[in-house]
Amino acid sequence: MELTALGLLVLGLLLAEPVSRALSAAHWPARDPVGALLFWQAVGLAGGLALLGSGVVYGLAPLGPTLSDAVPNAVDALAEGELGLRLGLTHVLALLAALALALRLVGVLVAVTVRTLRARRRHRDLLDLLGTPWPAAPGARVLDHPVPVAYCLPGLRSRLVLSAGVLDALDPPGVRAVLAHERTHLRERHDLVVLPFVAWGATAPFVRGMVCAQLAVAALIEMRADDVAASRVEPAQLTGALRAMGGAAPAAALSSFTDALDRRLHRIAAPPPPLPLGVRVFVRLAALALVAVPTAALLLS
């Protein structure tokens, strides 16, 4: 079991740092945002399983040749008050480290989720008070504000929001492009896709790879929404709408925002060729295999 624990630890560390950093800098995800999002989710899930599993497997190694044998023995030893006596110091420390990591991951995820849900509820209440339903787009609300702004508020009672400035600045195709983009976020629940990575990045902000994962996933969901919107209207209409929206950014906006918008505009105007079908299938199979590796190691160790 010690070798299995070592392998899981190495896998988890690789996924958390060099693999995440390299994947965030790769060019192929822009050619297959859906596949890349699936692969990122596999990286996060496999990395978490590997890091947590390594501590558990190593910590319980003295109690049995396999994890399925060691767990019942650990329960019995704990009930008898002898768990610490039957484990060495390093094994106890490994279990405590796994427990601390699990509590940290779950605690941050719960805290981020609760904070997000509360903010959405307050925001939704304000929108219902200040926004005006727009009959031309069921479910959309218009805010009386001259700056062109559009966004969605996801959740069970989602909201799609446009400012009056959007309707003044954009022609009907541009408005349709904006609506298609935001509705893609709502329909595909991109908020749930990005939320674990927000928590992951907050869990260990000193690990650059985990922060890169959060930024890369956020960029990919925008690519995906852009692709859907570009399939509903002419790409030029979408880029024109994004320019109008981006032009409303404050002068103090970070240069990274402008750089990200420029990259999106260039990708819409000159879309990269999609990955060949065989490669897209391989990406999805690789994501499945990546999750299967630590799962199988834990079940068979």
Disulfide bonds with the S-S distance in Angstrom:
none
